[in-house]
Amino acid sequence: MKGKNLQMHCCERCQIYWTCDTKWYRGERKEENVCCPRCNFYNECLEKLKKKEKSTSR
């Protein structure tokens, strides 16, 4: 896992999805819509992604 860049896209589960300054900033600059630690679900989703990556890399 070390060295891999895990990215999750921001989703509607986020409590600030519709009003997130970070999301709007990135959108205006045509950057990828990546989830950030401001989301209440960030750590939960990151753990799921890590588990998924680990199981598929075997």
PDB file as gemmi writes it, atoms N, CA and C in Angstrom:
CRYST1    1.000    1.000    1.000  90.00  90.00  90.00 P 1                      
ATOM      1  N   MET A   1       0.831  -1.186   0.000  1.00  0.00           N  
ATOM      2  CA  MET A   1       0.000   0.000   0.000  1.00  0.00           C  
ATOM      3  C   MET A   1       0.874   1.248   0.000  1.00  0.00           C  
ATOM      4  N   LYS A   2       2.044   1.144   0.543  1.00  0.00           N  
ATOM      5  CA  LYS A   2       2.922   2.293   0.641  1.00  0.00           C  
ATOM      6  C   LYS A   2       3.259   2.815  -0.754  1.00  0.00           C  
ATOM      7  N   GLY A   3       3.134   4.139  -0.925  1.00  0.00           N  
ATOM      8  CA  GLY A   3       3.450   4.728  -2.209  1.00  0.00           C  
ATOM      9  C   GLY A   3       2.254   4.865  -3.135  1.00  0.00           C  
ATOM     10  N   LYS A   4       1.172   4.173  -2.833  1.00  0.00           N  
ATOM     11  CA  LYS A   4      -0.034   4.291  -3.664  1.00  0.00           C  
ATOM     12  C   LYS A   4      -0.807   5.533  -3.253  1.00  0.00           C  
ATOM     13  N   ASN A   5      -1.422   6.169  -4.216  1.00  0.00           N  
ATOM     14  CA  ASN A   5      -2.217   7.359  -3.939  1.00  0.00           C  
ATOM     15  C   ASN A   5      -3.689   6.960  -3.980  1.00  0.00           C  
ATOM     16  N   LEU A   6      -4.276   6.752  -2.806  1.00  0.00           N  
ATOM     17  CA  LEU A   6      -5.678   6.365  -2.734  1.00  0.00           C  
ATOM     18  C   LEU A   6      -6.552   7.598  -2.859  1.00  0.00           C  
ATOM     19  N   GLN A   7      -7.461   7.586  -3.812  1.00  0.00           N  
ATOM     20  CA  GLN A   7      -8.352   8.717  -3.982  1.00  0.00           C  
ATOM     21  C   GLN A   7      -9.793   8.236  -4.056  1.00  0.00           C  
ATOM     22  N   MET A   8     -10.636   8.953  -3.349  1.00  0.00           N  
ATOM     23  CA  MET A   8     -12.068   8.693  -3.380  1.00  0.00           C  
ATOM     24  C   MET A   8     -12.724   9.950  -3.916  1.00  0.00           C  
ATOM     25  N   HIS A   9     -13.740   9.776  -4.700  1.00  0.00           N  
ATOM     26  CA  HIS A   9     -14.472  10.941  -5.175  1.00  0.00           C  
ATOM     27  C   HIS A   9     -15.471  11.384  -4.113  1.00  0.00           C  
ATOM     28  N   CYS A  10     -15.654  12.685  -4.032  1.00  0.00           N  
ATOM     29  CA  CYS A  10     -16.612  13.250  -3.102  1.00  0.00           C  
ATOM     30  C   CYS A  10     -18.013  12.714  -3.451  1.00  0.00           C  
ATOM     31  N   CYS A  11     -18.786  12.384  -2.437  1.00  0.00           N  
ATOM     32  CA  CYS A  11     -20.115  11.824  -2.695  1.00  0.00           C  
ATOM     33  C   CYS A  11     -21.196  12.574  -1.918  1.00  0.00           C  
ATOM     34  N   GLU A  12     -22.428  12.304  -2.230  1.00  0.00           N  
ATOM     35  CA  GLU A  12     -23.554  12.999  -1.606  1.00  0.00           C  
ATOM     36  C   GLU A  12     -23.758  12.610  -0.147  1.00  0.00           C  
ATOM     37  N   ARG A  13     -23.052  11.588   0.352  1.00  0.00           N  
ATOM     38  CA  ARG A  13     -23.120  11.239   1.779  1.00  0.00           C  
ATOM     39  C   ARG A  13     -22.475  12.318   2.634  1.00  0.00           C  
ATOM     40  N   CYS A  14     -21.562  13.083   2.049  1.00  0.00           N  
ATOM     41  CA  CYS A  14     -20.854  14.133   2.769  1.00  0.00           C  
ATOM     42  C   CYS A  14     -21.848  15.175   3.271  1.00  0.00           C  
ATOM     43  N   GLN A  15     -21.696  15.573   4.539  1.00  0.00           N  
ATOM     44  CA  GLN A  15     -22.625  16.516   5.152  1.00  0.00           C  
ATOM     45  C   GLN A  15     -22.538  17.912   4.538  1.00  0.00           C  
ATOM     46  N   ILE A  16     -21.449  18.220   3.866  1.00  0.00           N  
ATOM     47  CA  ILE A  16     -21.297  19.549   3.261  1.00  0.00           C  
ATOM     48  C   ILE A  16     -21.160  19.468   1.737  1.00  0.00           C  
ATOM     49  N   TYR A  17     -21.610  18.372   1.141  1.00  0.00           N  
ATOM     50  CA  TYR A  17     -21.441  18.142  -0.298  1.00  0.00           C  
ATOM     51  C   TYR A  17     -21.898  19.331  -1.138  1.00  0.00           C  
ATOM     52  N   TRP A  18     -23.070  19.859  -0.859  1.00  0.00           N  
ATOM     53  CA  TRP A  18     -23.648  20.913  -1.700  1.00  0.00           C  
ATOM     54  C   TRP A  18     -23.085  22.298  -1.401  1.00  0.00           C  
ATOM     55  N   THR A  19     -22.422  22.476  -0.272  1.00  0.00           N  
ATOM     56  CA  THR A  19     -21.909  23.795   0.094  1.00  0.00           C  
ATOM     57  C   THR A  19     -20.403  23.808   0.342  1.00  0.00           C  
ATOM     58  N   CYS A  20     -19.715  22.776  -0.024  1.00  0.00           N  
ATOM     59  CA  CYS A  20     -18.285  22.633   0.267  1.00  0.00           C  
ATOM     60  C   CYS A  20     -17.441  23.610  -0.569  1.00  0.00           C  
ATOM     61  N   ASP A  21     -16.682  24.454   0.112  1.00  0.00           N  
ATOM     62  CA  ASP A  21     -15.804  25.408  -0.567  1.00  0.00           C  
ATOM     63  C   ASP A  21     -14.710  24.699  -1.359  1.00  0.00           C  
ATOM     64  N   THR A  22     -14.164  23.638  -0.788  1.00  0.00           N  
ATOM     65  CA  THR A  22     -13.103  22.887  -1.457  1.00  0.00           C  
ATOM     66  C   THR A  22     -13.612  22.288  -2.762  1.00  0.00           C  
ATOM     67  N   LYS A  23     -14.806  21.697  -2.713  1.00  0.00           N  
ATOM     68  CA  LYS A  23     -15.406  21.087  -3.906  1.00  0.00           C  
ATOM     69  C   LYS A  23     -15.646  22.144  -4.994  1.00  0.00           C  
ATOM     70  N   TRP A  24     -16.173  23.301  -4.603  1.00  0.00           N  
ATOM     71  CA  TRP A  24     -16.427  24.368  -5.569  1.00  0.00           C  
ATOM     72  C   TRP A  24     -15.126  24.913  -6.143  1.00  0.00           C  
ATOM     73  N   TYR A  25     -14.119  25.085  -5.305  1.00  0.00           N  
ATOM     74  CA  TYR A  25     -12.812  25.579  -5.742  1.00  0.00           C  
ATOM     75  C   TYR A  25     -12.229  24.656  -6.805  1.00  0.00           C  
ATOM     76  N   ARG A  26     -12.249  23.367  -6.513  1.00  0.00           N  
ATOM     77  CA  ARG A  26     -11.720  22.391  -7.475  1.00  0.00           C  
ATOM     78  C   ARG A  26     -12.546  22.358  -8.750  1.00  0.00           C  
ATOM     79  N   GLY A  27     -13.846  22.442  -8.625  1.00  0.00           N  
ATOM     80  CA  GLY A  27     -14.725  22.421  -9.788  1.00  0.00           C  
ATOM     81  C   GLY A  27     -14.495  23.598 -10.712  1.00  0.00           C  
ATOM     82  N   GLU A  28     -14.285  24.773 -10.150  1.00  0.00           N  
ATOM     83  CA  GLU A  28     -14.030  25.959 -10.957  1.00  0.00           C  
ATOM     84  C   GLU A  28     -12.724  25.846 -11.728  1.00  0.00           C  
ATOM     85  N   ARG A  29     -11.792  25.093 -11.204  1.00  0.00           N  
ATOM     86  CA  ARG A  29     -10.491  24.920 -11.849  1.00  0.00           C  
ATOM     87  C   ARG A  29     -10.399  23.626 -12.640  1.00  0.00           C  
ATOM     88  N   LYS A  30     -11.539  22.958 -12.801  1.00  0.00           N  
ATOM     89  CA  LYS A  30     -11.624  21.703 -13.555  1.00  0.00           C  
ATOM     90  C   LYS A  30     -10.695  20.616 -12.992  1.00  0.00           C  
ATOM     91  N   GLU A  31     -10.527  20.641 -11.649  1.00  0.00           N  
ATOM     92  CA  GLU A  31      -9.734  19.624 -10.972  1.00  0.00           C  
ATOM     93  C   GLU A  31     -10.626  18.456 -10.593  1.00  0.00           C  
ATOM     94  N   GLU A  32     -10.009  17.323 -10.310  1.00  0.00           N  
ATOM     95  CA  GLU A  32     -10.762  16.132  -9.935  1.00  0.00           C  
ATOM     96  C   GLU A  32     -11.498  16.350  -8.616  1.00  0.00           C  
ATOM     97  N   ASN A  33     -12.712  15.832  -8.533  1.00  0.00           N  
ATOM     98  CA  ASN A  33     -13.567  15.968  -7.356  1.00  0.00           C  
ATOM     99  C   ASN A  33     -13.211  14.875  -6.348  1.00  0.00           C  
ATOM    100  N   VAL A  34     -12.175  15.130  -5.549  1.00  0.00           N  
ATOM    101  CA  VAL A  34     -11.649  14.137  -4.619  1.00  0.00           C  
ATOM    102  C   VAL A  34     -12.129  14.440  -3.199  1.00  0.00           C  
ATOM    103  N   CYS A  35     -12.525  13.392  -2.490  1.00  0.00           N  
ATOM    104  CA  CYS A  35     -12.967  13.528  -1.097  1.00  0.00           C  
ATOM    105  C   CYS A  35     -11.821  14.048  -0.234  1.00  0.00           C  
ATOM    106  N   CYS A  36     -12.175  14.820   0.772  1.00  0.00           N  
ATOM    107  CA  CYS A  36     -11.156  15.381   1.659  1.00  0.00           C  
ATOM    108  C   CYS A  36     -11.551  15.142   3.124  1.00  0.00           C  
ATOM    109  N   PRO A  37     -10.624  15.351   4.041  1.00  0.00           N  
ATOM    110  CA  PRO A  37     -10.881  15.087   5.467  1.00  0.00           C  
ATOM    111  C   PRO A  37     -11.991  15.937   6.091  1.00  0.00           C  
ATOM    112  N   ARG A  38     -12.504  16.948   5.413  1.00  0.00           N  
ATOM    113  CA  ARG A  38     -13.613  17.740   5.960  1.00  0.00           C  
ATOM    114  C   ARG A  38     -14.897  16.918   6.042  1.00  0.00           C  
ATOM    115  N   CYS A  39     -15.003  15.869   5.272  1.00  0.00           N  
ATOM    116  CA  CYS A  39     -16.191  15.015   5.248  1.00  0.00           C  
ATOM    117  C   CYS A  39     -16.233  14.130   6.497  1.00  0.00           C  
ATOM    118  N   ASN A  40     -17.408  13.998   7.103  1.00  0.00           N  
ATOM    119  CA  ASN A  40     -17.567  13.124   8.274  1.00  0.00           C  
ATOM    120  C   ASN A  40     -17.310  11.665   7.946  1.00  0.00           C  
ATOM    121  N   PHE A  41     -17.467  11.287   6.688  1.00  0.00           N  
ATOM    122  CA  PHE A  41     -17.312   9.889   6.278  1.00  0.00           C  
ATOM    123  C   PHE A  41     -15.934   9.581   5.710  1.00  0.00           C  
ATOM    124  N   TYR A  42     -15.048  10.558   5.679  1.00  0.00           N  
ATOM    125  CA  TYR A  42     -13.733  10.397   5.052  1.00  0.00           C  
ATOM    126  C   TYR A  42     -12.971   9.192   5.605  1.00  0.00           C  
ATOM    127  N   ASN A  43     -12.804   9.118   6.912  1.00  0.00           N  
ATOM    128  CA  ASN A  43     -12.034   8.015   7.509  1.00  0.00           C  
ATOM    129  C   ASN A  43     -12.706   6.669   7.283  1.00  0.00           C  
ATOM    130  N   GLU A  44     -14.023   6.633   7.398  1.00  0.00           N  
ATOM    131  CA  GLU A  44     -14.775   5.394   7.169  1.00  0.00           C  
ATOM    132  C   GLU A  44     -14.583   4.901   5.726  1.00  0.00           C  
ATOM    133  N   CYS A  45     -14.734   5.804   4.783  1.00  0.00           N  
ATOM    134  CA  CYS A  45     -14.590   5.434   3.372  1.00  0.00           C  
ATOM    135  C   CYS A  45     -13.145   5.082   3.025  1.00  0.00           C  
ATOM    136  N   LEU A  46     -12.188   5.794   3.630  1.00  0.00           N  
ATOM    137  CA  LEU A  46     -10.778   5.510   3.379  1.00  0.00           C  
ATOM    138  C   LEU A  46     -10.423   4.102   3.851  1.00  0.00           C  
ATOM    139  N   GLU A  47     -10.928   3.712   5.008  1.00  0.00           N  
ATOM    140  CA  GLU A  47     -10.668   2.358   5.512  1.00  0.00           C  
ATOM    141  C   GLU A  47     -11.260   1.301   4.572  1.00  0.00           C  
ATOM    142  N   LYS A  48     -12.475   1.543   4.076  1.00  0.00           N  
ATOM    143  CA  LYS A  48     -13.094   0.608   3.133  1.00  0.00           C  
ATOM    144  C   LYS A  48     -12.262   0.504   1.861  1.00  0.00           C  
ATOM    145  N   LEU A  49     -11.766   1.630   1.369  1.00  0.00           N  
ATOM    146  CA  LEU A  49     -10.954   1.643   0.159  1.00  0.00           C  
ATOM    147  C   LEU A  49      -9.640   0.902   0.374  1.00  0.00           C  
ATOM    148  N   LYS A  50      -9.029   1.094   1.537  1.00  0.00           N  
ATOM    149  CA  LYS A  50      -7.789   0.403   1.850  1.00  0.00           C  
ATOM    150  C   LYS A  50      -7.989  -1.101   1.893  1.00  0.00           C  
ATOM    151  N   LYS A  51      -9.103  -1.535   2.518  1.00  0.00           N  
ATOM    152  CA  LYS A  51      -9.417  -2.963   2.586  1.00  0.00           C  
ATOM    153  C   LYS A  51      -9.644  -3.536   1.201  1.00  0.00           C  
ATOM    154  N   LYS A  52     -10.364  -2.792   0.367  1.00  0.00           N  
ATOM    155  CA  LYS A  52     -10.647  -3.230  -1.006  1.00  0.00           C  
ATOM    156  C   LYS A  52      -9.358  -3.353  -1.805  1.00  0.00           C  
ATOM    157  N   GLU A  53      -8.486  -2.357  -1.701  1.00  0.00           N  
ATOM    158  CA  GLU A  53      -7.199  -2.381  -2.410  1.00  0.00           C  
ATOM    159  C   GLU A  53      -6.359  -3.565  -1.937  1.00  0.00           C  
ATOM    160  N   LYS A  54      -6.361  -3.799  -0.639  1.00  0.00           N  
ATOM    161  CA  LYS A  54      -5.565  -4.884  -0.074  1.00  0.00           C  
ATOM    162  C   LYS A  54      -6.071  -6.243  -0.567  1.00  0.00           C  
ATOM    163  N   SER A  55      -7.390  -6.415  -0.623  1.00  0.00           N  
ATOM    164  CA  SER A  55      -7.948  -7.699  -1.054  1.00  0.00           C  
ATOM    165  C   SER A  55      -7.753  -7.935  -2.555  1.00  0.00           C  
ATOM    166  N   THR A  56      -7.726  -6.879  -3.350  1.00  0.00           N  
ATOM    167  CA  THR A  56      -7.544  -7.059  -4.803  1.00  0.00           C  
ATOM    168  C   THR A  56      -6.087  -7.174  -5.196  1.00  0.00           C  
ATOM    169  N   SER A  57      -5.174  -6.790  -4.304  1.00  0.00           N  
ATOM    170  CA  SER A  57      -3.749  -6.855  -4.631  1.00  0.00           C  
ATOM    171  C   SER A  57      -3.144  -8.214  -4.314  1.00  0.00           C  
ATOM    172  N   ARG A  58      -3.903  -9.094  -3.727  1.00  0.00           N  
ATOM    173  CA  ARG A  58      -3.387 -10.438  -3.376  1.00  0.00           C  
ATOM    174  C   ARG A  58      -3.384 -11.359  -4.543  1.00  0.00           C  
TER     175      ARG A  58                                                      
END                                                                             
